[in-house]
Amino acid sequence: LPMAPGCRALRAPPRERMERWRGRLGRCGMIGRLFRRLRAPADALRCVGAVLTERRVLVVAKRPADAAECATAVAALPELYGAGPALFWPHVFVPLLPEPMLAYAGSPSPYVAGVPRDALDDVWEFVGSDATGVVLVDVDEGTVRAANGGEEASFLVAGGVSA
C-alpha cells in the first residue's frame, strides 16, 4: 500500500537501542516475553505497525496460555512504542477466543485475538477468502506475517517497516 503524503515509514531502532529495550522489557513481563519469542526486531515493528494501522491481528500458539499472554502484549505495544498512554488499542481485544465464539474472527472490524493452534483451521473457515487485513502472529515460530501473504506482507515489510 502506498503511504500517504507527509507520513514517515516506521524504521527499526538501532541494535543497541533494541538491546536496551529488551533489557528493560525483561522486567515488564508479558511484553518482554513476546519480544523474546519473536525472531527479529522487525517482527516487533510489524506487530506495532499492524496495531497502529488497525488490522485484524490473530495471535496463535500451541498453548492457549501463551496465545492469551502474547495477544495481551500485542494490544499493549502501541502504548509502549508510542512512549505513553496517548496511544492504546481502542478496538476489540479478546485474549483467548473461546471455541463457541470463533465466528467473531470473521468480523471486518479491527481486533487483537489469541487463538490456540488447534482451532486455527476453524478460524480460517470464518475468515474465509477475505483474509485482507489479517495479520498472523505465530508465537511458536516467532514470526509475524500477513495471513494472505500478498500486498499486506509487502506493506508490513518493504513499504512500511525496514530492519
N, C-alpha and C positions, 0 to 999 in steps of 0.2 A: 504494500500500500504506500502510495506517495505521502510524504509528510507535508503538513500544512505550512504555508509561508510563516516565518518567524518562529517556528518550533525548532528545538535543538534535539539531536539524537542522544539517547542515553549511551554513555560510554562506561566501560568497566573501569573502576578505580585502579590506580597503580597497585601493583602486587603488595608493596609494603603497607599501604593503607588497608588493603583487604586482609592482610595477616593481622593487623592491629584490630580490625573489626572482629575477626574470628576469635581473637583472644578475649575481647570484651563480650562478644556474644556467647562464648562458652559459659559465662556466668548468667546469661539471660534465658537459660532453659531451652524451651522448645525451638526458638529461632536459631539458636546455636546448633542444636541437633539437626535442624533442617539444612543449615549451611554445610555441616559436616557430611551429610548424606549426598548432597549434590556434587557432581564430579568436577565442575568448573565454576569459577566466579561468574562467568557469563550466564550460567543456568540460574543463579540467584537473580541476576538482572532480567532474565526472561520472565521469571516469576513476578518481579516488580512491574515489568512492562505489561504483562498480562492483566495484572490487577489495576494498574493505573489507566489502562485503555478499556477497562470494564469488559473483559472477556468472561466466558464461562470456563471456570477452572475446575478440573477434576483431579483430585489427589488420590493416587492409587497405591496401595501397599498390600502385601500378603497378610500382615497382621492388622486387624481393624483398629487397634490402639495406635499403631504407627500412622495410619491414614488420618485418624482424627487429630492427632497431635500435629502432624505436618500441615493439615488443612488449616488449623488454628494459626500456625506460624505464617502460612501464606497470606491469610487475611490480615495479619498484623504487620506485614512487610511495608506497606506504604507509610505507616507511622514511623517506622524505624528509618527507612530510606529518606523520607521527607524531613527527618530531623525534628519531629514534633507532632503533637496531636492534631495539627491542622489537616493532615491527610489521614483518612481512615477508610475502611471498606463499608460503604453505606447500603450495600445490596444484600441479597440473600446469602446467609452463611449457615451451612449445615456441617458440623464437624464430622459426623458419620451418617451418611444417608441410609436409613433403615430400608430393609427389603420391600416392605409394602409401599414405600414412597419412591421407588426407583424411577417412576414415571416423571417425577419432577426434573430429572436430568434432561428431559426433552424440552424444557422451558426455554424460550428465546431470551429471557431476561438474564443479566449477569448474575453469576453465583460463584461461590467457592464451596466445594463439597468434597468430603472424604468418602472414598468408596473402597470396600475390600476387593482384592483382586478377583476372587471367585464370583463376584457379582458384576464384573466389568462387561461380560457378554450381554447380560440382561440390560445394562445401561445403554449399550450401543443400539439395542432394539428400539429404545425410546428416543435416543438422539437421532437415529436414522441417517439418511443421506445428508441431512443438514448439520454437518459437523463443523461448518464455518463458525469461527468464534469460540471453539472449544480448544482449550489448552490442557494437555495431559502432563501432570507432574508425577513421574514414576519414582516413588521413594526408594524402592528396592534396587532399581537400576541406576538411580541418581541422575536421571535425565529430565529435561523439560522440552516438550515439542508440541507443535500444533497437531491436533487429532487427525486432520485431513491431510497433513503433510504437504500442503500446497502453498498458496500465496502467503498464508499467515505465517508459515515457517520462515519464509524469507523476511517478513516483517520483523519477526522476533529475533532473527539472527543478523542478516546482512543490512537491512534498511534501518532498523531502529536500535539494535544493540550490537556493539562490536567489542571484542575482547582485547 
